Structures are given as C-alpha cells and as structure tokens.
Amino acid sequence: MIEPTRTLIALENLDRTTLGRLLDAAEEFLGSDASTAFRDRLAGQAAALLFHEPSTRTRFSFELAAKRLGADVLTFDTDTSSTTKGETLADTLANLAAMGVQHFVLRHGENGIMAELATTLPAHTTLVNAGEGTHSHPTQGLLDALTIRLHRPEIERLTVAIVGDIAHSRVARSTIAALQTLGVGSLRLVGPAAFLPAPGELAGAATDNLAAGLDGADVVIALRIQRERMAVGNCPDAEEYHRRYGLNIETLTAHAKPDVLLLHPGPVNWGVELDRELARWPQSLMHEQVRHGVAVRMAVLETMAHSLAVHG
C-alpha cells in the first residue's frame, strides 16, 4: 500500500517509489470491471468537488472515480454558494467537514492556495489538487506518466518533447516533475521564446526550434495555448503559432521517431496546436489519456481514504 498522506498538492513532493506505486494502483483500476468492482472502497464516505474554474475532463473523471469507489459525491457551485456572501474557502471546507465530508478535490486559479489550505485542513479530511493556477496539476501529470509507461515502459531510455505554452502551463510542470522522478532519458521544452520558462526554472533543454526539439523524440506532448493564463506580452497569435509550431502527421514523422506517441491534455485548439488529422491518428493517445484519468483519480482517492484509516 502507498505511504499514507492527507494531501496531494504537487508531484515534486513524491519520491520515485511512491509515484510508481500510485501508477501501479491506477493500472489495477483499468480493468473492464472497474466501474462496478470497487464500490466498497469509499462506501460511507463523502467527497466534495470544488471547482472554481471551468473543467470537463478533470471534473467528471473525479466524479466518476469517486462514484466507482462508492463515495457520495457533492458538487460545489461557486455561483450559488456562500462564497458569494464572503465566506472564505477555509471556512467552506470546515463547514463541509462538519457535515461529514472527508475528501476535498479543489481546482482554483490562485497560485499557493493549496499549500495555504493544507495548513488549516480540517481534521479527518484530505485535499487533492485538481489544478492550481499556473503551479501544478498533479493528477494530470500522473495520467500522462501512466499513458507513456503503458506504451513505453523503458522511460529511462525515452526522449520526450513538450511543445507549446510551457511557461503558463501547470500541466507541463506536473508532467515534467513526474517524468523527471521516473528518470526520463531526455526532456525537451519547445516553443516560442515567450512560451518558454526562464533558464533553470524547469528541467529539460529549451529550444524555439521545432525541428530540433522533435528530432528523434519517442513521445511528443502538445500543450494548449492558454489565453486565459497568459500575461500580456510578446506572444504569437494563433495563426503565427500554427505556422511555426503546429503539429501534423508530416511534421511528426519527418522529425520524431517513426513510432512516436502523441499526447495532449485537452481541450485541443484544432488548427492551432494540432491539425485535425491527428484526432484519429493511431499514434495519438489523447482519448487514452482521458480514460486513464479516471483510473488515476481512483488511485489517488483510494490512497486518501487509506490515509484516513491509518492516521484518522
């Protein structure tokens, strides 16, 4: 069993053994009976999903995960909650805990909010980061790592290229952390200068040259252009970005390895990051990523439940 913990805030806090065991646990939830076979794992427990930002994949996969484990699920509506009356998020968690909620899954746009809430987390409850500002999105990093590992278990020998708006991407940060912990062979960060992290900020070799970044890559992870997270600055428009960094089958096969795998966390801006032809390309694993997200979030929630059983 994974070492118990009451929070999952960032993957940088997990060692290789713990991360590997989380991925192993997720694999167990990928079976055909996963929708019905584990209803006793969180039976009698309650999970609250508090999403202060829009979400489809993450929100519904957490809901499915909790329900498949047998939990009662509460979905938080910011617009009709007491936060509109000035109630703090810490008070909201305390009040829900008083009702018997044990597990909190939070998405929020403010950097640092998860660590702040962890210091006041009500007793006998857990907190899972479902996306925080530009800092981290740990379950996305886990599902990316799981998807890669299932197809290319020799992660230490892989070259992975991440293409896109890395500087503003919480997904990139968490996926980089997961791959680095698992010992990825080579990591490249590819995009326009305005989209690349500051030198030394993240692991990996940064380049604004797409062909060089893709050269010999085993895995390519394309990122969404995130207008909602970008500061005003020297950012390329969609047309320029697509011309210089948009991916298609021809570009991938010309520079990356012939059997290269393509990932994207979604939602995709078709015609910007990716050409539409990649939606059904056999080497595109985007729908697999979505499916794996449910299993990863089941593994995380079960680990949270175990932490309460061990530590109370």
C-alpha positions in Angstrom: 0.0 0.0 0.0 1.2 3.5 -0.7 2.5 5.6 2.2 -0.4 7.5 3.6 -0.7 11.2 3.2 -3.6 13.6 3.6 -2.8 15.9 0.7 -1.7 15.7 -2.9 -0.6 19.2 -3.8 2.3 18.7 -6.2 4.2 15.8 -7.7 7.6 17.3 -6.7 6.8 16.1 -3.2 6.6 12.4 -4.2 9.6 10.1 -4.4 10.0 7.6 -7.2 8.7 4.6 -5.1 5.6 6.5 -4.1 4.9 7.8 -7.6 5.4 4.3 -9.1 3.0 2.7 -6.6 0.4 5.3 -7.5 0.8 4.4 -11.1 0.6 0.7 -10.2 -2.6 1.3 -8.3 -4.1 3.2 -11.2 -3.3 0.2 -13.6 -5.4 -2.0 -11.3 -8.4 0.3 -12.0 -8.1 0.0 -15.8 -9.8 -3.4 -15.9 -13.1 -4.0 -17.6 -14.9 -4.4 -14.2 -13.6 -1.1 -12.8 -17.0 0.6 -13.0 -18.6 -1.9 -10.5 -15.9 -3.9 -8.7 -14.6 -1.4 -6.2 -17.8 0.1 -4.8 -16.8 -0.8 -1.2 -13.5 1.2 -1.2 -15.1 4.5 -0.2 -18.5 3.3 0.8 -20.0 5.5 3.5 -17.5 8.4 2.7 -18.2 11.7 1.0 -16.2 13.7 -1.5 -16.8 17.3 -2.4 -15.7 18.6 -5.8 -14.9 22.3 -5.5 -14.1 23.6 -9.0 -13.6 27.4 -9.1 -12.5 27.2 -12.8 -14.2 25.6 -15.8 -13.4 21.9 -16.4 -14.8 18.9 -18.2 -12.2 16.1 -18.2 -10.9 16.6 -14.7 -14.2 17.4 -13.0 -16.1 14.5 -14.5 -13.3 12.0 -14.1 -13.0 12.8 -10.4 -16.8 12.4 -10.1 -16.7 9.0 -11.9 -13.7 7.9 -9.8 -15.4 8.8 -6.5 -18.7 7.1 -7.5 -16.9 4.0 -8.8 -15.3 3.7 -5.3 -18.7 4.0 -3.7 -18.4 7.5 -2.3 -21.2 10.1 -2.0 -20.3 13.0 -4.3 -21.1 16.6 -3.6 -20.6 19.1 -6.5 -19.8 22.6 -5.4 -21.4 25.5 -7.3 -19.5 28.7 -6.7 -22.2 31.0 -8.0 -24.8 29.7 -5.6 -22.6 29.1 -2.6 -21.8 31.2 0.5 -18.6 32.3 -1.1 -20.7 35.0 -2.9 -21.5 36.3 0.7 -17.9 36.5 1.6 -17.3 33.0 3.2 -13.6 32.0 2.9 -12.6 28.8 1.2 -11.1 27.6 4.5 -14.5 28.2 6.2 -16.3 26.3 3.4 -14.0 23.3 3.9 -14.6 23.5 7.7 -18.4 23.6 7.3 -18.4 20.7 4.8 -16.2 18.7 7.1 -18.7 19.4 9.9 -21.4 17.7 7.7 -19.2 14.6 7.4 -17.3 15.3 4.1 -13.9 13.5 4.3 -12.4 14.3 0.8 -11.9 17.6 -0.9 -11.0 17.9 -4.5 -10.2 21.5 -5.4 -9.5 23.4 -8.6 -8.6 27.1 -8.2 -6.9 29.8 -10.2 -4.8 31.2 -7.4 -1.2 30.1 -7.0 -0.4 29.0 -3.5 -4.0 28.3 -2.4 -3.4 24.6 -1.9 -0.5 25.0 0.4 -2.4 27.7 2.4 -5.4 25.4 2.8 -3.3 22.5 3.8 -2.2 24.4 6.9 -5.9 24.7 8.1 -7.2 21.4 6.6 -9.9 20.1 9.0 -9.1 17.0 11.0 -10.0 13.7 9.4 -10.2 15.1 5.9 -8.0 15.1 2.8 -7.2 17.6 0.0 -6.4 16.8 -3.7 -5.2 19.5 -6.1 -7.3 19.3 -9.3 -5.4 22.2 -10.9 -3.9 25.3 -9.3 -3.2 28.5 -11.2 0.0 28.0 -13.2 1.7 26.0 -10.5 0.6 22.4 -10.7 -1.9 19.8 -11.8 -0.7 16.6 -10.2 -3.3 14.1 -11.4 -2.8 15.2 -15.0 0.9 14.6 -14.6 0.2 11.2 -13.2 -2.1 10.2 -16.1 0.4 11.5 -18.6 3.1 9.4 -17.0 0.8 6.3 -16.8 -0.1 6.7 -20.5 3.5 6.8 -21.5 4.5 4.0 -19.2 1.9 1.6 -20.6 3.2 2.1 -24.1 6.9 2.7 -23.4 7.8 1.2 -20.0 11.5 1.9 -20.6 11.1 5.6 -19.5 14.8 5.9 -18.7 15.6 5.5 -22.4 12.9 7.8 -23.8 13.3 11.3 -25.3 10.2 13.3 -24.6 9.4 16.7 -26.2 6.9 19.0 -24.8 5.6 21.6 -27.3 3.6 24.7 -26.6 2.9 27.2 -23.9 5.1 25.7 -21.2 5.7 28.9 -19.2 2.0 29.3 -18.3 1.2 25.5 -18.1 0.5 23.8 -14.7 0.2 20.6 -16.8 3.7 20.9 -18.1 5.1 21.5 -14.6 3.4 18.4 -13.2 4.2 16.2 -16.1 7.9 17.3 -16.1 8.0 16.5 -12.4 6.6 13.1 -12.9 8.9 12.2 -15.8 11.9 13.6 -14.0 11.1 11.5 -10.9 10.7 8.4 -13.1 14.2 9.1 -14.6 13.2 10.1 -18.2 16.2 9.8 -20.5 15.9 13.2 -22.2 13.4 16.0 -21.9 13.0 18.9 -24.3 10.9 22.1 -24.0 9.8 23.5 -27.3 8.0 26.7 -28.2 8.3 30.4 -28.9 10.6 32.3 -26.6 7.6 34.0 -24.9 6.2 30.5 -24.0 9.5 29.0 -22.6 10.3 29.0 -18.9 13.1 31.1 -17.5 16.5 29.4 -17.6 16.8 26.9 -14.8 13.1 27.1 -13.8 12.2 23.7 -15.1 14.1 20.5 -16.0 14.8 20.0 -19.7 16.6 21.6 -22.6 14.6 24.5 -24.0 14.6 25.5 -27.7 12.5 27.6 -30.0 13.3 25.4 -33.0 10.6 22.9 -33.6 12.6 20.5 -35.8 15.4 20.4 -33.4 13.1 19.8 -30.5 11.3 17.0 -32.2 14.4 15.3 -33.5 14.4 11.6 -32.5 11.6 12.1 -30.0 9.8 9.0 -28.7 7.0 10.9 -27.2 5.6 14.4 -28.0 3.3 16.2 -25.6 1.5 19.2 -27.2 0.1 21.8 -24.9 -2.9 24.1 -25.3 -2.4 27.7 -26.0 -3.8 29.2 -22.8 -5.0 32.7 -23.4 -6.7 32.8 -20.0 -3.4 32.3 -18.2 -1.1 34.4 -20.3 0.2 37.8 -19.2 0.1 40.4 -21.9 3.3 40.3 -23.7 5.2 39.2 -26.9 3.0 36.1 -27.5 2.4 34.9 -31.1 -1.2 35.0 -32.4 -2.9 31.7 -33.3 -2.0 31.9 -37.0 1.7 32.5 -36.4 1.8 29.8 -33.7 0.3 27.3 -36.0 2.6 28.2 -38.8 5.7 27.8 -36.7 4.7 25.2 -34.1 1.5 23.5 -35.2 1.8 19.7 -35.4 0.6 17.4 -38.1 1.5 13.8 -39.2 4.0 15.0 -41.8 5.9 17.2 -39.2 5.9 14.4 -36.6 7.1 11.7 -38.9 9.7 13.9 -40.6 11.5 14.7 -37.3 10.4 12.4 -34.5 10.8 8.6 -34.4 8.5 6.7 -36.8 6.6 5.2 -33.8 6.4 8.5 -31.9 3.4 8.8 -29.5 1.4 12.0 -29.3 -0.3 13.3 -26.2 -2.3 16.4 -25.4 -4.1 17.2 -22.1 -7.0 18.9 -23.9 -9.0 20.8 -24.8 -7.3 21.0 -28.2 -7.4 24.1 -30.3 -7.6 22.3 -33.6 -5.8 24.2 -36.3 -3.5 25.8 -33.8 -1.6 23.2 -31.7 -2.7 20.2 -33.8 -4.1 19.6 -37.3 -7.5 17.8 -37.2 -6.0 14.8 -39.0 -4.2 13.9 -35.7 -7.5 13.2 -33.9 -7.7 9.7 -35.4 -4.0 9.0 -36.0 -3.3 5.6 -34.4 -0.3 7.1 -32.6 -2.4 9.8 -30.9 -3.2 8.8 -27.3 -5.5 11.7 -26.3 -8.6 9.5 -25.7 -6.4 7.1 -23.8 -5.3 9.9 -21.5 -8.9 10.7 -20.7 -9.7 7.1 -19.9 -6.6 6.8 -17.8 -7.6 9.9 -15.9 -10.5 8.1 -14.2 -8.2 5.3 -13.1 -5.5 7.7 -11.8 -8.1 9.6 -9.8 -9.5 6.4 -8.3 -6.0 5.5 -7.2 -5.5 8.9 -5.6 -8.8 8.9 -3.8 -8.3 5.4 -2.5 -4.9 6.5 -1.2 -6.5 9.4 0.5 -9.1 7.1 2.1 -6.3 4.8 3.3 -4.5 7.7 4.9 -7.6 8.5 7.0 -7.9 4.8 8.0 -4.3 4.8 9.1 -4.0 8.2 10.7 -7.6 9.2 11.4 
